[in-house]
Amino acid sequence: MSDMATTGGNGSTRNWTFLTNHAHVLLVIARNPTARLRDVADEVGVTERAAQAIVADLEAGGYLRRTRVGRRNEYTVNPSGHFRHPAESYRQIGDLLALFAGNPEEESAAF
């Protein structure tokens, strides 16, 4: 996450991104449904505890389902869930997944 946009006046710097950590966690899991939370946290740039809380939020909201497979969890993303903010509530998260959850190497090869 070192390439985050920065803004600030008066010599101050603020990092920001267009997507929330919830969206980032959802995208990581959509790309790798058997990812360990430790790996999800590392990829998103949050603590493992924060990743656990986000996954719990996404499960409670109906965006994810967790299934125990042996000693690991496997996640299923519900693409028909709607965005929570009123400005985007008419859209399904499947639209976000279609845009971002593809293979980054394949997408960058097009340039």
TIKEDO-416995 format. One record per atom (N, C-alpha, C): residue in three letters; x, y, z. Coordinates in steps of 0.2 Angstrom, whole numbers, plus 2048, in hexadecimal, padded with zeros to 3 digits. Each point is the difference from the previous one (the first is absolute). Layout:
residues N
ALAXYZ
...
END
This chain:
residues 111
MET8047FA800
MET7FC806800
MET804806800
SER8068007FE
SER805806800
SER7FE8057FB
ASP7FC7FE7FB
ASP7FE8047FA
ASP7FA804801
MET7FE801807
MET7FA803801
MET8008087FE
ALA7FB8027FE
ALA8008087FE
ALA801804807
THR8038057FF
THR801804806
THR7FE8077FF
THR7FD804805
THR7FE8067FF
THR802804806
GLY7FF806800
GLY802804806
GLY8038077FF
GLY7FD804804
GLY8038077FF
GLY804801807
ASN804805800
ASN804802806
ASN8057FB802
GLY8027FC7FB
GLY8057FB801
GLY7FE7FA803
SER7F97FF801
SER7FD7FA803
SER7FF7FB7FA
THR8007FA802
THR7FF7FA7FB
THR7FB7FC802
ARG7FB7FE7FC
ARG7FA7FC802
ARG8007FB7FA
ASN8007F9802
ASN7FF7FB7FB
ASN7F97FE800
TRP7FE7FF7FA
TRP7F97FE7FF
TRP8007FB7F9
THR7FA7FD800
THR7FF7FC7FA
THR7F98007FE
PHE7FE7FE7FA
PHE7F98017FE
PHE7FB7FA803
LEU8037FA802
LEU7FD7FB803
LEU8017FF807
THR7FB7FE804
THR8017FF807
THR8047F9802
ASN8027FF806
ASN8037FA802
ASN7FB7FA7FF
HIS7FA801801
HIS7FB7FB7FF
HIS8007FE7F9
ALA8008057FB
ALA8007FE7F9
ALA8077FC7FE
HIS805802803
HIS8077FD7FF
HIS7FF7F9802
VAL7FE7FF806
VAL7FF7F9803
VAL7FC7FC7FC
LEU7FA8027FE
LEU7FC7FD7FB
LEU8037FE7FA
LEU8048047FD
LEU8037FF7FA
LEU8067FA800
VAL803801806
VAL8067FB801
VAL7FD7F9801
ILE7FA800804
ILE7FD7F9801
ILE7FD7FE7F9
ALA7FD8047FC
ALA7FD7FE7FA
ALA8057FD7FB
ARG806803800
ARG8067FD7FC
ARG8027FA803
ASN8007FF807
ASN8037FA803
ASN7FB7FE805
PRO7FB7FC7FF
PRO7FB7FE805
PRO8037FC806
THR8067FD7FF
THR8037FC806
THR806804803
ALA8008067FF
ALA805804803
ALA800800808
ARG806800803
ARG800800807
ARG7FF808802
LEU7FD801806
LEU7FE807802
LEU807804800
ARG8057FC802
ARG807804801
ARG8028027F9
ASP7FF7FC7FB
ASP8028027F9
ASP7FB8067FE
VAL7FA800801
VAL7FB8057FE
VAL803806804
ALA801800806
ALA802806804
ALA8068037FD
ASP8057FC7FE
ASP8078027FD
ASP7FE8047FA
GLU7FC7FD7FB
GLU7FF8027FA
GLU7FC807800
VAL7FC801805
VAL7FC806800
VAL804805804
GLY8047FE805
GLY804805804
GLY7FC802806
VAL7FD7FB803
VAL7FD801807
VAL8027FA804
THR7FE800807
THR8027FB804
THR7FC7FA7FF
GLU8027FA803
GLU7FC7FA7FF
GLU7F9801804
ARG801804805
ARG7FA801804
ARG7FB8047FC
ALA8028057FD
ALA7FC8047FC
ALA7FD7FC7FA
ALA8047FC7FD
ALA7FD7FC7FB
ALA7FB7FB802
GLN8017FE806
GLN7FA7FB803
GLN7FA804801
ALA801806803
ALA7FA804801
ALA7FC8027FA
ILE8048027FA
ILE7FD8017FA
ILE7FD7FA7FD
VAL8037FA800
VAL7FC7FA7FE
VAL7FA7FF804
ALA800801806
ALA7FA7FF804
ALA7FA8057FE
ASP8028067FF
ASP7FC8057FD
ASP7FD7FE7F9
LEU8047FE7FC
LEU7FE7FD7F9
LEU7FB7FA801
GLU8027FC804
GLU7FC7FA802
GLU7F9802802
ALA800804805
ALA7FA803803
ALA7FB8037FB
GLY8038047FB
GLY7FD8037FB
GLY7FE7FC7FA
GLY8017FA800
GLY7FE7FB7FB
GLY8058007FA
TYR806804800
TYR8048007FB
TYR8057FA7FF
LEU8017FD806
LEU8047FA800
LEU7FD7FA804
ARG8027FA7FE
ARG7FE7FA804
ARG8067FC801
ARG8017FE806
ARG8077FD802
ARG7FE7F8801
THR8047FC7FD
THR7FF7F9801
THR8067FD803
ARG8007FC805
ARG8067FD803
ARG8027FA7FB
VAL8067FF7FE
VAL8027FB7FC
VAL8077FD803
GLY7FF7FB804
GLY8067FE804
GLY802805805
ARG806802800
ARG802805805
ARG8008077FD
ARG7FD8017FA
ARG8008067FD
ARG7F98037FE
ASN7FF8067FF
ASN7FA8037FE
ASN8008017F8
GLU7FA7FF7FD
GLU7FF8017F9
GLU7FA805800
TYR8018057FC
TYR7FB806800
TYR7FD8007F9
THR7F9801800
THR7FC8017FA
THR7FE807800
VAL8018047FB
VAL7FD8077FF
VAL7FA8007FD
ASN7FB804803
ASN7F98007FD
ASN8008077FB
PRO8017FF7FA
PRO8018057FB
PRO7F98047FF
SER7FA7FE803
SER7FA8037FF
SER7FF805806
GLY804800805
GLY800805805
GLY8008077FE
HIS7FC805802
HIS8008077FE
HIS805804804
PHE8038057FD
PHE804805804
PHE7FC803805
ARG803802806
ARG7FD802806
ARG7FE8087FF
HIS8058047FD
HIS7FF807800
HIS7FA8027FB
PRO7FC804802
PRO7FA8027FC
PRO8018027F9
ALA8068037FF
ALA8028027F9
ALA8017FB7FB
GLU8027FA803
GLU8027FA7FC
GLU7FB7FA801
SER7FB801805
SER7FC7FA802
SER7FC7FC7FA
TYR8008047FB
TYR7FC7FC7FA
TYR8057FB7FC
ARG807800802
ARG8057FC7FD
ARG8017FA804
GLN8027FB7FD
GLN8027FA803
GLN8077FF801
ILE8037FD805
ILE8077FF801
ILE8037FC7FB
GLY7FC7FC7FC
GLY8037FC7FA
GLY8038057FB
ASP7FD806800
ASP8038057FB
ASP807802802
LEU801801806
LEU807801803
LEU8047FA7FF
LEU7FE7FA801
LEU8047FA800
LEU8027FF7F8
ALA7FB8027FC
ALA8027FF7F9
ALA8058057FD
LEU800806803
LEU8058057FF
LEU8077FF803
PHE8007FD806
PHE807800803
PHE8027F9802
ALA7FC7FB800
ALA8027F9803
ALA8037FC7FB
GLY8018027FA
GLY8047FC7FA
GLY807800802
ASN8037FC7FC
ASN8087FF800
ASN8038067FE
PRO804804805
PRO8038067FE
PRO8067FF7FB
GLU8037FA7FF
GLU8057FF7FB
GLU7FD8007F9
GLU7FA7FD800
GLU7FC8007F9
GLU7FE8077FE
GLU7FE804805
GLU7FD8077FF
GLU8068047FE
SER806800803
SER8058047FE
SER8037FE7FA
ALA8007FA7FE
ALA8037FE7F9
ALA7FC8037FA
ALA7FA803801
ALA7FD8037FB
ALA8038077FE
PHE804803804
PHE8028077FF
PHE8077FF7FC
END
